[in-house]
């Protein structure tokens, strides 16, 4: 089966799972059930495939066959060794009667018991710190699943039966990961405003990643950091462009617990081993992280909440992330606090790419001072204006700021990509060809009329450190010159046509009669006025 076909099949199965819940709750809630149960199926199926490989040194024909072999092996003298090996390999162990295969069979025979699924969730959560509280958002006893015990249990059983149609045995991690990403994107589209919390549109993710990885594609052990990671899709883009994807180390932090859980699942579904992912649930600005082992990274990728409020407490002036700037980002707009946090965690030879609203390019006061200091240090490498209405939660135009730690120059490349999009029903969309155009301009790093401008430090200083893109990239289109002779000929023609129509109208008026004197008087007055013109 072709990969795309397989991926489509998987997506349609998962989407029909969503249909079971769609009438009962909104997308922001049912995504937790659907993605959580899909994830449990993934853990269970991969466990059975690995256990069968360990016992028979082969791939099973079906998950049922793997389950039977597993049950049989647990009766033998090497049962303990097998369980220990599986725990080392997977970081968790699933008992035969808690496997997804067992649950799906029970659901088909009307014997499914959701207490068992709850127990299965609990076992995974307790098996290793990386799974702690992973399923907390899935309330198997919620009234939203239906009224009364039976209806709630039936809804969960129907969901399990539906998702069991997804063939994970013959799908590689990439297919499942992509299907999961697709679902997250669909939920983002359905939930609208709330989606900004967990989803960066793929086109924006691609540009950010391609910019930050440029020149580091072949690096073994590449480290990627996203301090506002949402569902992790921005981090995971790195493996698409790396020559050594299996060695990438992922670091991410997320404030919202549900979204953090989503990111952890997303990592595993993309086949990222536990050792290569360090994710944390926490407030990026309030408490710096990471502060031990790795603290700076080859790539920093960020799509933080725009102009969010933060405490801006004076104590932060002593915080190493902000201390050398002498001022803090204003309370009402944390944009520069996020930017400085990311820059602080960037390696000297790394690249950072962050999406922010245009205000950061020209606002004054504290933000102006921080911007000037960054420009004087040569930290701002490029500014790229994106099209409006790309995101699910805001229609405002945004920009990408590319930063470097230490470089020789202080010039800044400006790119105006605001017209590079296709108009979509809800959102505008940047296609791969648009992204390639932006990347070509970025790589060339030279002035291209109406598209890009390489500004010297003196240019920027002359502009009082204002980085508003139209000051540098002139996209003004002159109107075509007017041919006066042509215009006069057209006007003459129009006058002749008006005269002709008026003459026809007048002769029609003259043919009108009425027995009423007052009407005839008015009619004759009107005719007289028209003839006198």
C-alpha positions in Angstrom: 0.0 0.0 0.0 1.4 3.4 -0.9 2.4 5.6 2.0 0.0 8.4 1.1 -2.9 6.0 0.7 -2.0 4.3 4.0 -1.8 7.7 5.6 -5.2 8.7 4.2 -6.8 5.5 5.4 -5.4 6.2 8.8 -6.7 9.8 8.8 -10.2 8.7 7.7 -10.4 6.1 10.5 -9.3 8.6 13.1 -11.6 11.2 11.8 -14.6 8.9 11.9 -13.6 8.3 15.6 -14.1 12.1 16.0 -17.6 11.8 14.5 -18.6 9.5 17.4 -17.8 12.4 19.9 -18.5 15.4 17.7 -22.2 15.6 18.7 -21.4 15.3 22.4 -18.7 18.0 23.0 -16.7 20.6 21.2 -13.4 19.9 19.4 -11.3 21.3 22.1 -12.5 18.6 24.5 -13.0 15.6 22.1 -9.4 16.0 20.8 -8.2 14.9 24.2 -10.3 11.6 24.1 -9.5 10.9 20.5 -5.8 11.6 20.6 -5.4 10.0 24.0 -7.0 6.7 22.9 -5.1 6.7 19.6 -2.0 7.1 21.6 -2.8 4.2 23.9 -3.4 2.0 20.8 0.0 3.1 19.5 1.7 2.1 22.9 -0.1 -1.2 23.0 0.4 -2.1 19.3 4.1 -1.2 19.4 4.5 -3.2 22.6 2.9 -6.3 21.0 5.0 -6.0 17.9 8.2 -5.7 19.9 7.2 -8.5 22.3 6.5 -10.8 19.3 9.9 -9.9 17.7 11.6 -10.7 21.0 9.9 -14.1 21.3 9.8 -15.2 17.6 12.4 -12.8 16.0 9.9 -11.9 13.4 7.0 -9.6 12.6 3.6 -10.9 13.5 0.9 -11.5 10.9 -1.6 -9.8 13.1 -1.8 -8.2 16.6 -4.0 -11.1 17.7 -1.2 -13.5 16.9 1.3 -11.3 18.8 -1.1 -11.3 21.8 -1.4 -15.1 21.8 2.4 -15.6 21.6 2.8 -13.1 24.5 0.2 -14.9 26.7 1.9 -18.2 26.0 5.4 -16.9 26.8 4.1 -15.5 30.1 3.3 -19.0 31.2 6.9 -20.2 30.6 10.0 -20.1 32.7 11.4 -17.0 31.0 8.4 -14.8 31.7 10.3 -12.7 34.2 13.2 -12.1 31.8 10.8 -11.1 29.0 9.0 -8.6 31.2 12.3 -7.1 32.4 13.6 -6.8 28.8 10.4 -5.2 27.6 10.5 -2.7 30.4 14.0 -1.7 29.5 13.1 -1.5 25.8 9.8 0.4 26.0 9.9 2.0 29.5 6.5 0.3 30.2 4.8 -3.1 30.2 1.2 -3.9 29.3 -0.5 -7.0 30.6 -2.3 -9.1 28.0 -5.8 -8.2 29.3 -5.0 -4.5 29.2 -3.8 -4.4 25.6 -5.8 -2.4 23.1 -6.2 -5.6 21.0 -8.0 -7.2 24.0 -10.2 -4.1 24.6 -11.2 -3.9 21.0 -12.2 -7.6 21.0 -14.2 -7.1 24.2 -15.9 -4.0 22.7 -17.0 -6.1 19.7 -18.5 -8.7 22.0 -20.2 -6.1 24.2 -17.9 -7.1 27.1 -15.8 -3.9 27.3 -15.2 -2.6 30.8 -13.9 1.0 31.0 -12.5 0.4 34.5 -9.9 -1.8 32.7 -9.0 1.0 30.3 -8.7 3.4 33.3 -6.4 0.8 34.9 -4.4 0.6 31.7 -3.9 4.4 31.6 -2.9 4.4 35.3 -0.3 1.6 34.7 1.4 3.5 31.9 1.5 6.8 33.9 3.1 5.0 36.8 5.6 3.0 34.7 8.1 5.9 34.1 8.3 9.6 34.9 8.2 10.4 31.1 4.5 9.2 31.1 3.5 10.8 34.4 -0.1 12.2 34.3 -0.2 11.7 30.5 -3.9 10.7 30.4 -5.2 13.1 33.0 -7.4 15.0 30.4 -9.4 11.8 29.5 -12.3 11.5 31.9 -13.8 8.1 31.1 -16.7 8.8 33.5 -17.7 12.2 32.1 -21.4 13.1 31.6 -20.4 14.5 28.2 -20.0 10.9 27.0 -23.7 10.3 27.6 -26.2 10.1 30.5 -25.8 7.1 32.7 -23.2 4.4 33.1 -24.3 2.3 30.1 -24.3 5.1 27.5 -21.0 6.5 28.7 -19.4 3.0 28.5 -21.0 2.5 25.0 -19.5 5.7 23.7 -16.0 4.7 24.8 -16.5 1.1 23.4 -17.6 2.6 20.0 -14.6 4.8 19.9 -12.3 1.9 20.7 -13.9 -0.3 17.9 -13.6 2.6 15.4 -10.0 3.4 16.1 -9.1 -0.3 16.0 -9.6 -0.1 12.2 -6.4 1.9 12.1 -3.7 -0.5 10.9 -0.6 0.5 12.9 1.1 -2.8 12.3 1.8 -1.9 8.7 2.3 1.9 9.2 5.6 3.3 10.1 6.0 6.0 12.8 6.1 8.8 10.2 2.7 7.9 8.8 1.1 7.7 12.2 2.9 10.9 13.3 1.7 12.7 10.1 -1.9 11.5 10.6 -1.7 12.8 14.2 -0.4 16.1 13.0 -3.2 16.3 10.5 -5.8 15.7 13.2 -4.2 18.4 15.4 -4.4 20.8 12.5 -8.1 19.9 11.9 -8.9 20.4 15.6 -7.1 23.8 15.3 -9.3 24.7 12.4 -12.5 23.7 14.3 -11.6 25.3 17.6 -10.6 28.6 16.0 -9.3 31.0 18.6 -8.3 28.4 21.2 -6.1 26.7 18.6 -3.3 29.2 18.8 -2.4 27.7 22.1 -1.4 24.4 20.6 -0.8 24.8 16.9 1.5 26.6 14.5 0.4 26.3 10.9 2.7 23.9 9.0 3.9 26.6 6.5 5.2 28.9 9.3 6.8 25.9 11.0 8.6 25.0 7.8 10.0 28.5 7.3 11.1 28.8 10.9 12.8 25.3 10.8 14.5 25.7 7.5 15.9 29.1 8.6 17.2 27.8 11.9 18.6 24.6 10.6 20.4 26.2 7.6 24.0 25.2 7.6 23.4 22.6 10.4 21.6 19.9 8.4 24.5 17.5 8.7 25.2 18.0 12.4 25.0 14.8 14.4 23.4 15.3 17.8 21.6 18.6 16.8 19.8 20.2 19.8 16.4 21.9 19.2 14.6 24.1 21.8 11.1 25.5 21.8 10.2 27.2 25.1 6.5 27.6 24.0 6.2 24.3 22.3 2.4 23.8 22.1 1.8 20.3 20.7 5.4 20.0 19.6 4.9 20.1 15.9 7.4 23.0 15.4 10.1 21.0 17.3 9.4 17.9 15.2 9.9 19.7 11.9 13.6 19.5 12.6 13.8 15.8 11.7 12.4 16.5 8.2 15.4 18.7 7.3 18.2 17.0 9.2 20.6 14.5 7.6 21.0 12.8 11.0 17.4 12.8 12.4 17.8 9.9 14.8 20.4 11.8 16.9 18.4 15.1 17.3 17.8 16.1 21.0 14.4 17.8 21.6 13.9 20.3 24.4 10.5 21.9 25.0 8.4 23.7 27.6 4.7 24.3 27.6 2.5 26.1 30.1 -0.9 24.5 29.4 -1.0 20.9 30.8 -3.3 19.4 28.2 -1.2 20.8 25.4 2.0 19.6 27.1 0.5 16.1 27.2 -0.4 16.4 23.5 3.3 17.3 22.8 4.6 14.2 24.7 2.3 11.9 22.8 3.2 13.6 19.5 6.9 13.0 20.2 6.4 9.2 20.8 4.1 8.9 17.8 6.9 10.3 15.6 9.2 7.7 16.9 11.3 9.9 19.2 12.9 7.7 21.8 12.6 8.7 25.5 16.3 9.5 25.8 16.1 12.2 23.1 13.2 14.2 24.5 13.3 16.5 27.5 9.9 18.2 27.8 8.6 20.2 30.7 5.2 21.6 31.9 6.0 25.1 33.2 5.9 28.9 32.8 8.8 29.9 30.5 9.1 33.5 31.7 8.5 33.0 35.4 11.1 30.3 35.9 14.1 29.8 33.6 14.5 26.3 32.1 16.6 24.4 31.4 19.2 25.4 34.0 21.3 22.2 34.2 23.1 19.9 31.7 22.2 21.4 28.3 21.3 25.1 28.6 22.1 26.3 25.1 21.0 24.9 21.8 21.9 24.8 18.1 18.3 25.8 17.1 15.8 27.8 19.0 12.3 27.9 17.5 9.5 30.0 18.9 5.9 31.0 18.2 5.0 32.5 21.6 1.6 34.0 22.6 1.5 37.5 21.0 1.7 40.5 23.3 0.8 38.4 26.3 0.8 39.9 29.8 3.6 39.0 32.3 4.6 40.2 35.7 7.7 42.2 34.6 8.7 42.2 38.3 11.8 44.3 39.1 13.6 41.1 40.3 13.8 40.0 36.7 16.4 42.8 36.1 18.8 40.5 38.1 17.8 37.5 35.9 20.7 36.5 33.5 18.3 36.3 30.6 17.3 40.0 30.9 20.0 41.7 33.1 22.2 43.1 30.4 19.4 45.1 28.7 18.8 47.4 31.7 15.0 47.4 31.1 12.3 44.8 31.0 9.7 44.1 28.3 6.5 46.0 29.4 3.9 44.2 31.6 1.3 44.4 28.8 3.5 42.9 26.1 5.9 40.0 26.9 7.1 39.7 23.3 10.7 40.8 24.0 10.8 38.8 27.2 10.2 35.6 25.1 12.7 36.8 22.5 15.4 37.4 25.1 14.7 34.1 26.8 15.2 32.3 23.5 18.3 34.2 22.6 19.8 33.5 26.1 19.5 29.7 25.3 21.0 29.9 21.9 24.5 28.5 21.2 27.1 30.9 19.9 27.0 29.4 16.5 23.3 28.5 16.5 20.3 30.2 14.9 17.0 31.3 16.4 13.8 32.1 14.6 10.7 33.6 16.3 7.3 34.7 15.1 6.0 37.9 16.6 3.5 40.8 15.8 4.9 43.7 13.8 4.8 46.0 16.8 8.1 44.6 18.1 9.8 46.2 15.0 8.9 49.8 15.8 7.4 50.3 19.3 9.4 52.7 21.5 10.1 53.0 25.3 11.6 49.9 26.9 11.1 47.8 23.7 13.0 50.4 21.7 15.9 50.2 24.1 16.1 46.4 23.9 15.8 46.5 20.1 18.7 49.0 19.9 20.9 46.9 22.1 20.2 43.8 20.1 21.0 45.7 16.8 24.2 47.2 18.2 25.3 43.7 19.3 24.5 42.4 15.7 22.0 39.8 17.2 19.2 40.6 14.7 20.1 38.9 11.4 16.9 39.1 9.4 13.3 40.3 9.5 10.7 38.6 7.4 7.2 40.0 7.0 4.6 37.3 6.6 1.1 37.4 5.1 -1.9 38.4 7.3 -4.4 35.8 8.4 -2.1 32.8 8.5 -3.0 31.7 12.0 -6.1 30.2 13.5 -6.3 32.5 16.5 -5.5 35.9 14.9 -5.7 37.6 11.6 -3.0 40.2 12.2 0.1 40.1 10.0 3.2 38.7 11.8 6.9 38.7 11.2 9.8 36.3 11.7 12.9 37.7 13.5 16.0 35.6 12.9 18.7 36.0 15.6 22.4 35.0 15.9 24.6 35.1 19.1 28.0 36.3 17.7 28.7 37.3 14.2 31.0 39.8 12.5 28.4 42.0 10.8 25.6 44.1 12.0 23.6 44.3 8.8 20.0 43.1 8.7 18.2 41.5 5.8 14.6 42.6 5.3 12.2 40.4 3.3 8.6 41.3 2.5 6.7 38.0 2.0 3.3 39.6 2.8 2.0 38.9 -0.7 3.3 35.3 -0.9 0.1 33.3 -0.1 -3.0 31.6 -1.5 -6.3 32.7 -0.3 -8.0 30.0 1.7 -11.6 29.7 2.9 -10.8 30.5 6.6 -7.0 31.2 6.5 -4.5 32.3 4.0 -2.0 29.7 3.2 1.6 29.7 2.2 2.4 26.9 -0.2 5.8 25.2 -0.6 6.6 27.4 -3.7 6.1 30.6 -1.5 8.4 29.1 1.2 11.0 28.3 -1.4 10.9 31.9 -2.7 11.4 33.2 0.9 14.3 30.8 1.5 16.0 31.8 -1.8 15.8 35.5 -0.7 17.1 34.5 2.7 20.0 32.5 1.4 21.0 35.1 -1.3 21.1 37.8 1.4 21.1 40.7 -1.0 18.8 43.5 -2.1 16.1 42.4 -4.6 13.8 45.2 -5.8 10.3 45.2 -4.1 11.2 41.9 -2.2 14.3 42.2 -0.1 16.7 44.8 1.2 20.1 44.3 2.9 20.3 47.2 5.3 23.7 48.3 6.7 23.9 49.3 10.4 24.2 52.9 9.3 20.8 52.6 7.4 19.2 51.3 10.6 20.8 53.9 12.8 19.5 56.6 10.4 16.1 55.2 11.0 16.4 55.4 14.8 16.6 51.6 15.1 13.0 51.3 13.7 12.8 48.0 11.8 9.4 48.5 10.2 9.7 46.7 6.9 8.2 49.3 4.5 11.1 51.7 5.6 13.5 49.3 3.9 11.6 47.3 1.2 9.7 49.6 -1.1 6.8 47.6 -2.6 5.1 50.7 -4.1 3.7 49.9 -7.5 3.5 52.9 -9.9 0.2 53.2 -11.8 0.5 52.9 -15.5 0.8 56.4 -17.3 -2.4 57.6 -18.7 -2.7 58.1 -22.5 -4.4 61.6 -22.7 -5.4 61.3 -26.4 -7.0 58.0 -25.7 -8.8 59.5 -22.7 -10.1 62.4 -24.8 -11.3 60.1 -27.5 -13.2 58.0 -24.9 -14.8 61.1 -23.3 -15.9 62.3 -26.7 -17.4 58.9 -27.5 -19.2 58.9 -24.2 -20.6 62.4 -24.8 -22.0 61.3 -28.2 -23.6 58.3 -26.7 -25.3 60.4 -23.9 -26.5 62.9 -26.6 -28.0 60.1 -28.6 -29.8 58.4 -25.7 -31.1 61.8 -24.5 -32.5 62.5 -28.0 -34.3 59.2 -28.1 -35.7 59.8 -24.6 -37.0 63.3 -25.6 -38.9 62.0 -28.6 -40.5 59.3 -26.4 -41.5 62.1 -23.9 -43.1 64.1 -26.7 -45.3 61.1 -27.6 -46.8 61.0 -24.1 -50.3 62.5 -23.6 -52.7 62.9 -20.8 -56.3 64.3 -20.4 -55.2 65.9 -17.2 -54.0 69.5 -17.7 -51.7 69.6 -14.7 -49.8 66.5 -15.9 -49.5 67.9 -19.4 -48.1 71.2 -18.0 -45.5 69.3 -15.9 -44.6 67.2 -18.9 -44.1 70.2 -21.2 -42.0 72.0 -18.6 -39.8 68.9 -18.4 -39.5 68.7 -22.2 -38.7 72.5 -22.3 -36.0 72.0 -19.6 -34.4 69.1 -21.5 -34.4 71.0 -24.8 -33.0 74.1 -23.2 -29.9 72.2 -21.9 
